[in-house]
């Protein structure tokens, strides 16, 4: 996992280019959808890292001034947002699902409603690597670099 934000931006940018280039070699709708979703997620990750870099520059410029405390809290806010957005939950690249084990309910993203979980519904089924057209290796590399986890699953309700 990279701790240097500037290096992370460069690595994520390179991986995004690889995802976009890999997308043109395949004609299945499933592979194209997952490639485009991953490219969009990587763009958001790059934007979040750029906000951290900008806040870090503001903090460096504000050292010894009255604005130092505000700049510190801004940097902390962006770092916390990165952690909460990308590192806590698995990022769904195809279908997303949410199960609340405490209340024994699941959230149906199609309808926007919570439903009682009476059985094993929702059922997530992992998409086989051969249907992703070479994206599995790129996803593994992104996970190694960032610490984020991705899922490519079809969810049946």
N, C-alpha and C positions, 0 to 999 in steps of 0.2 A: 504494500500500500504506500503510495507516495505521500509525503508530508510537505513537499515543496509545491505550493499552489501554482507557481508559474510552470513548473515541469508538468504538473497534472493537466493544465490547460493545453500544453503542447501535445501531450500523449492522447488526451481525449479528442483533440482536433484531428490528429492523425488517424485514430481509430474511426472517427466519424467519416473521414474520407474513404477509408477501407470499406466501411459498411455501404456507403453510397456507390462505390465502384463495384462492389460485389452484387449489388441489387440488379444491375443491368444484365448480368449473365443468366438470369433465370426468369421464366415466364409464368410460374404458378402464382395465383393470386395470394395464397397463404404466405409464400416466401416473400413476395413483394410487400405485403402488409406488415409482416414482422420487421423487414428491413427498414421500411419507412418509419415505423413506430420507434425502433431503436435509434435511428438517426435523429428523430425529433427529441427523444429523451437525452441523447448525448448533447444536442444543442442546448437544452435546458441546463444540463450539468455544467457545460462550458460557461454559460451565462452566470450561473451561481458562483463558479470559481472566479470569474472576472469581477463580480461584486465584492468578493472577499479580498481580492488583490487591490481594488480601488479603495476599500475601507482601510486596508493596511497602509496604503500610501497616505491617506488622510490622517491616520493616527501618527505616522512618522512625522508629518508636517506639523501636527498639533502638539508635539512634545513640548512641555514647559509653558503651554498657554492655557487659557481658561477653557478652551475647547477640547482639551485632552481627554477628559472624562467622557464627554459625549462621543468622541471618536472611538474610544475604547468600547463603549456599549454598542455602537453601530457595528464594529468589527465582530464583537461577540454575537450579536444578533444574526449576522450573515453566516457565521460559523455554525451556530446552533441550527439555523434553517437548513444548511447543507446536511448536517447530521440527521435531523428529523425527517427530511424529505427523501434522502437517498440511502441512509445506512440502517434505519430501523426496520422497515418493512420490505418484503420482497417486491420488486417492481415488475408488474405484469406487462408483457409485450403483446399478448393476444387477448385473452379473456381474463377479467379480474373477478375475484370473489372475496367475500369477507364473512367470516364466521365468528360470532361472539359466543365463546364457550361458557361465559358466566351466565348469560341469559338463555343459552341454548337456542339462539336464533341465527339466521343468515340473512345477508343483505343481497337482494337481487338488483344488480346494476342496470338491468334492462328496464325494470319497472320503477326502480327507486324506492322499493318498499322492503321492510323487514318481515320475515316469515318465521314461524316456529320451525325448528329443526327436528322433525319427527323421525327421520331416517338418516342415511348417509348423504343426503342432498345438501349442498351441491357436490357434484362429482367432478373433480379436476382430472383430466387425462393429458399427460405430457405428450407434446408433438414429437414424433420420432426425428432424430437428427438428420436423416436423409431427406426429409421434407423441408428442412430449413436451408438447404443448398449452401453449406459451408459456413453458416453463421455461428455454429456452436463454438468453434475455436475462437472466433472474435469475441463472443460473449464471455467465454472463460477468461480471455485476456483482460477484458474490461473489468470483470469481477476481481481479478488479481490486482489490478492497478488501483481501483477505487475502493474496494471493500463492499461495494453495492452487490446485491443479489438480484438476479433476473429470473423470471419464469416464463416459459412459453407453453401454455396449457389451454386446451379447450375445456370450458366449464359447462356441464350439463345440469340443468335444474329439474 
